[in-house]
């Protein structure tokens, strides 16, 4: 495991055993259910209004493929995605990684999650819908995250302690700007993050 090669901490037990993790997956599932349900109800109301105004049932005929697409999305978001998250958490341990968060060039809702090696190079690059509290809570976009999964495949990221879970997917190699250095001392804020990732004290929060 690459994290172990770098001297970063790896949890002694599967990620799913972290207190509150299963509850978060269930919360994600319920949130997806509510989102899809409200979207479908909204579409039904819109089509009903259009049918009343136009005096025809054509809008409802148009709605059929929309509802089918909504049902497929519902199953994907509320059934398949949470099961995939849970499977990753059940079969993998947490890896502690220093990281850098970046906006994506296309300014989408996704953010880029760069896992950093001790020499400040990018060891792995992922994309995902980073929760707002994580994105806004990291000074200069740098911090420590817990990662579950094989770095070659989709995985799960979380704040230390297992909070604010979200799914991540790997992306191809990109050109990266070098990690900026602090003036005067020849060091980098990353040095502190590497030390944190290597410290076994981080597991105390699970006790």
C-alpha positions in Angstrom: 0.0 0.0 0.0 1.5 3.3 -1.1 0.4 5.2 2.1 2.4 2.7 4.2 5.4 3.0 1.9 5.4 6.8 2.6 5.1 6.1 6.3 1.6 7.4 6.5 -0.8 5.9 9.0 -3.3 3.2 8.0 -6.1 2.3 10.4 -6.0 -1.0 12.2 -9.6 -1.9 11.2 -11.9 -1.5 8.2 -13.1 2.0 7.6 -16.7 1.0 8.2 -15.9 0.3 11.8 -15.4 4.0 12.5 -18.2 5.4 14.7 -20.8 7.2 12.7 -19.7 6.0 9.3 -22.7 3.7 8.7 -25.1 6.4 9.8 -23.5 8.8 7.3 -24.0 6.4 4.4 -27.7 6.0 5.4 -28.0 9.8 5.6 -26.6 10.1 2.1 -29.1 7.5 0.9 -32.0 9.4 2.5 -30.8 12.7 1.1 -30.7 11.2 -2.4 -34.2 9.8 -1.9 -35.6 13.2 -1.0 -33.8 15.0 -3.8 -35.1 12.6 -6.5 -38.6 12.6 -5.0 -38.9 16.4 -5.0 -37.5 16.6 -8.6 -40.1 14.1 -9.8 -42.9 15.9 -8.0 -41.8 19.2 -9.5 -41.9 17.8 -13.0 -45.4 16.4 -12.4 -46.6 19.8 -11.3 -45.0 21.5 -14.2 -46.6 19.1 -16.7 -50.0 19.4 -15.0 -49.9 23.2 -15.3 -48.8 23.0 -18.9 -51.6 20.5 -19.7 -54.2 22.8 -18.1 -52.9 25.9 -19.9 -52.6 24.2 -23.3 -55.6 22.0 -23.0 -53.8 18.9 -24.1 -52.2 15.8 -22.6 -49.1 16.1 -24.8 -47.0 17.4 -21.9 -47.8 14.2 -19.9 -46.8 12.1 -22.9 -43.5 14.0 -22.9 -43.2 13.4 -19.2 -43.1 9.6 -19.5 -39.4 9.3 -20.7 -38.5 12.0 -18.1 -40.1 9.9 -15.3 -38.3 6.8 -16.6 -35.0 8.7 -16.6 -35.8 10.0 -13.1 -36.5 6.5 -11.8 -33.1 5.3 -13.2 -31.4 8.2 -11.5 -33.2 7.5 -8.3 -32.1 3.9 -8.2 -28.5 5.0 -9.1 -28.3 7.7 -6.4 -30.3 6.1 -3.6 -29.4 2.4 -4.0 -26.3 1.8 -6.1 -24.2 4.7 -5.0 -24.7 4.1 -1.2 -24.0 0.4 -1.7 -20.8 1.2 -3.5 -19.7 3.5 -0.7 -20.5 0.9 1.9 -18.6 -1.8 0.0 -15.5 0.3 -0.2 -15.7 1.1 3.5 -16.2 -2.5 4.4 -13.3 -3.8 2.4 -10.7 -1.1 3.0 -8.9 0.6 5.9 -8.4 4.3 6.2 -5.2 5.8 4.8 -4.1 9.2 6.2 -3.0 11.5 3.4 -1.7 15.1 3.2 -3.7 16.7 0.4 -4.4 19.8 -1.6 -7.9 20.7 -2.9 -8.3 22.6 -6.1 -11.1 23.9 -8.3 -11.5 22.1 -11.6 -10.8 24.1 -14.8 -14.4 23.8 -16.0 -15.7 25.3 -12.7 -18.0 22.3 -12.2 -19.4 21.3 -8.8 -16.6 18.8 -8.5 -13.3 19.6 -6.8 -9.9 18.0 -7.4 -8.4 16.1 -4.5 -4.6 15.7 -4.8 -2.9 13.2 -2.5 0.6 14.4 -1.7 3.8 12.4 -1.3 6.4 13.4 1.4 8.5 15.1 -1.3 5.5 17.4 -2.2 4.8 15.6 -5.5 1.3 14.4 -6.4 0.9 10.7 -5.6 -2.7 10.4 -6.8 -5.4 12.7 -8.2 -9.1 12.3 -7.7 -12.3 14.2 -8.3 -15.4 14.4 -6.3 -18.2 16.6 -4.8 -16.2 17.9 -1.8 -18.6 18.9 1.0 -18.7 22.7 1.5 -17.5 22.4 5.1 -14.4 20.6 3.9 -13.7 22.9 1.0 -14.2 26.1 3.1 -12.5 24.7 6.2 -9.1 24.0 4.7 -6.7 26.9 4.8 -5.2 27.5 1.4 -6.9 24.2 0.3 -4.3 22.1 2.2 -4.9 19.6 5.0 -5.1 16.0 6.0 -7.8 13.6 4.7 -8.7 10.0 5.3 -9.0 7.9 2.2 -10.5 4.4 1.8 -10.0 2.3 -1.3 -7.4 1.3 -3.9 -5.9 4.5 -5.3 -6.5 3.1 -8.9 -10.2 3.0 -8.4 -13.2 5.0 -7.0 -12.9 5.4 -3.3 -14.2 7.3 -0.3 -12.7 10.4 1.4 -13.5 11.9 4.8 -12.2 14.4 7.3 -10.0 12.9 10.1 -12.3 11.0 12.4 -14.5 9.8 9.5 -16.7 12.8 9.1 -18.2 14.4 6.0 -17.9 11.3 3.7 -17.9 11.7 0.0 -17.1 9.6 -3.1 -14.0 10.2 -5.1 -13.0 8.9 -8.5 -9.4 8.8 -10.0 -8.4 11.0 -12.9 -5.5 10.9 -15.3 -2.1 12.5 -14.7 -2.1 16.3 -14.9 0.5 19.0 -14.8 0.7 20.4 -11.3 2.0 23.6 -9.9 4.7 23.0 -7.3 3.7 23.3 -3.7 4.5 26.9 -2.6 7.2 27.3 0.0 7.2 29.6 3.0 9.6 32.4 2.7 12.6 32.6 5.0 12.6 29.2 6.6 13.1 27.0 3.6 10.3 24.7 4.7 6.7 24.2 3.8 3.3 24.0 5.5 3.2 20.6 4.0 5.9 19.4 6.4 3.5 19.7 9.2 0.8 17.8 7.3 3.2 15.0 6.5 4.1 14.7 10.2 0.5 14.6 11.1 -0.2 11.8 8.5 2.7 9.8 10.0 1.7 10.2 13.6 -0.1 7.3 15.3 -1.7 9.9 17.7 -4.3 10.4 15.0 -6.1 7.2 15.9 -6.8 8.5 19.4 -9.9 10.2 18.1 -11.4 6.8 17.4 -11.2 5.7 21.1 
